[in-house]
Amino acid sequence: MADEIRVGPASSLPPRTVTGSGGYAVGNIGGDLFALSRRCRHLGADLAGGSIDREGCLVCPWHGARYDVKTGHMVRGPQGTFARIPGLGTLNMLFTRVLPLRRGEVVERDGTIYVR
């Protein structure tokens, strides 16, 4: 379909992995697939290079901000030096309440994953 982005074979996205396709970070949490817009709201890191934590959140590879993959909301702000700046984490989390990461619909057809 014209409005779909091909991610790749389902076998290339095992559980607890994330990959990039178009403007999306696409991941697999125990067989549940998700797609979120690819750029962290903090400093624009590529979330396709991120990881999935034990709680099933997408974690930014640069500063450790965590995103709820079902809503696109930031559930923990940037870590490291940025965590020491009073209010920064809260400000980033509030920002994603108003403007969450875009979510795509993930479909698997004939062993291939697509985002629309």
DARA-V128133 format. One record per pair of residues at least 24 apart in sequence whose C-alpha atoms are under 6 Angstrom apart, sorted by the first residue. I is the first residue (numbers start at 1). J is the second residue. Records with the same first field share a line. If there is no record, write none. Layout:
I=J / J
This chain:
3=116
4=115 / 116
5=114 / 115
6=114
7=113 / 114
8=112 / 113
9=111 / 112
10=111 / 112 / 113
16=52
18=48
19=48
20=48
35=103 / 104
36=101 / 102 / 103
37=101 / 102
72=100 / 101
73=97 / 100
